[in-house]
Amino acid sequence: MKIEEFTYIAIFITVSSSEEAHKIAEALLNQRKVACVNIVSGVSSLFWWHDKLDSAQESLLIVKTKTSQLSEVVRLVKEIHSYDVPEIIALPIVAGNQDYLAWLDKEVEKDPNCEHGSHLVTEG
């Protein structure tokens, strides 16, 4: 199956700091590209970078949105992100609480100038 066959996705984005996490989360929410962002701090990452094993303490954004917004989310995150090659990976939401999914559907792509705030949830 292709991701386009799913209506909703969760996107994982790792960032260098809590400040960067909030900056990206707020940009995505303010532009109504996403309905919700969870920020998980204190993530220990191990990875290959320039042919060397490396590690970093990062924050992880868990972003919930509609599949139709993926390319815009990637574009916006790459404009803001401090990394040369930011991790931005999408996973399909195959099922869930229908009330939550209806709320997600309603909140994404609303007029960004409306008075109702988006939900920014942080952990850590």
C-alpha positions as CSV (number, residue, x, y, z in Angstrom):
1,M,0.0,0.0,0.0
2,K,1.1,3.6,-0.6
3,I,0.8,6.2,2.0
4,E,-1.5,8.2,-0.2
5,E,-4.1,5.4,0.4
6,F,-4.4,6.5,4.0
7,T,-6.2,9.7,5.1
8,Y,-4.2,10.5,8.2
9,I,-0.5,10.2,9.1
10,A,1.9,10.6,12.1
11,I,5.2,12.3,11.2
12,F,8.3,11.9,13.3
13,I,10.8,14.8,13.3
14,T,13.9,14.9,15.4
15,V,15.5,18.3,16.3
16,S,18.5,19.5,18.2
17,S,16.7,21.3,21.1
18,S,13.5,22.0,22.8
19,E,13.5,25.5,21.5
20,E,13.8,24.3,17.9
21,A,11.0,21.8,18.6
22,H,8.7,24.5,19.8
23,K,9.6,26.8,16.8
24,I,8.8,24.1,14.3
25,A,5.6,23.0,16.2
26,E,4.3,26.5,16.3
27,A,5.0,27.1,12.7
28,L,3.1,24.0,11.6
29,L,0.2,24.7,13.9
30,N,-0.1,28.4,13.1
31,Q,-0.2,27.6,9.4
32,R,-2.8,24.8,10.0
33,K,-0.7,22.1,8.3
34,V,-1.2,19.9,11.4
35,A,-3.7,19.4,14.1
36,C,-1.5,18.3,17.0
37,V,2.2,18.1,17.9
38,N,3.6,16.2,20.8
39,I,7.2,17.1,21.9
40,V,9.2,14.4,23.6
41,S,12.4,15.7,25.0
42,G,15.5,13.7,26.1
43,V,15.6,11.4,23.1
44,S,19.0,9.6,22.8
45,S,19.8,9.1,19.1
46,L,22.6,7.0,17.6
47,F,23.2,7.2,13.9
48,W,25.7,7.1,11.1
49,W,26.9,10.6,9.9
50,H,29.7,11.1,7.4
51,D,30.9,7.5,7.7
52,K,31.2,7.7,11.5
53,L,29.0,6.5,14.3
54,D,27.6,9.5,16.1
55,S,25.1,10.3,18.8
56,A,23.0,13.2,20.0
57,Q,20.5,14.3,22.6
58,E,17.4,15.4,20.7
59,S,13.7,16.2,21.0
60,L,11.2,14.3,19.0
61,L,8.1,15.8,17.4
62,I,5.2,13.5,16.8
63,V,3.0,15.3,14.4
64,K,-0.6,14.3,13.5
65,T,-2.1,15.5,10.2
66,K,-3.7,14.5,6.9
67,T,-1.7,12.7,4.3
68,S,-2.5,15.6,1.8
69,Q,-0.4,17.9,4.0
70,L,2.8,15.8,3.9
71,S,4.7,17.7,1.2
72,E,3.9,21.1,2.8
73,V,5.0,19.9,6.2
74,V,8.3,18.6,4.7
75,R,8.8,21.9,2.9
76,L,8.1,24.1,6.0
77,V,10.2,22.0,8.3
78,K,13.2,22.0,5.9
79,E,13.0,25.8,5.8
80,I,13.2,26.1,9.6
81,H,15.3,23.1,10.6
82,S,18.9,23.5,11.7
83,Y,20.1,20.1,10.3
84,D,21.4,19.6,6.8
85,V,19.4,16.4,6.5
86,P,16.5,16.5,9.0
87,E,14.6,13.3,9.9
88,I,11.0,13.8,8.6
89,I,9.3,10.4,8.3
90,A,5.6,9.7,7.9
91,L,3.7,6.6,9.1
92,P,0.1,5.9,8.1
93,I,-2.5,6.0,10.8
94,V,-4.4,2.8,10.0
95,A,-7.1,3.1,12.7
96,G,-7.9,5.1,15.8
97,N,-10.6,6.9,17.8
98,Q,-13.0,8.1,15.2
99,D,-13.8,11.2,17.4
100,Y,-10.1,12.1,17.4
101,L,-9.7,11.5,13.7
102,A,-12.8,13.7,13.0
103,W,-11.3,16.4,15.2
104,L,-8.0,16.1,13.3
105,D,-9.8,16.4,10.0
106,K,-11.6,19.5,11.1
107,E,-8.6,21.3,12.5
108,V,-6.2,20.9,9.6
109,E,-6.4,23.5,6.9
110,K,-8.8,25.8,8.8
111,D,-8.2,29.5,8.2
112,P,-4.9,30.3,10.0
113,N,-6.3,33.7,11.0
114,C,-9.2,32.2,13.0
115,E,-9.5,33.0,16.7
116,H,-9.5,29.3,17.9
117,G,-6.1,28.0,18.9
118,S,-4.5,24.8,17.9
119,H,-3.4,22.2,20.4
120,L,0.3,22.1,21.3
121,V,1.0,19.3,23.7
122,T,4.4,18.9,25.2
123,E,5.9,16.2,27.3
124,G,9.1,16.1,29.3
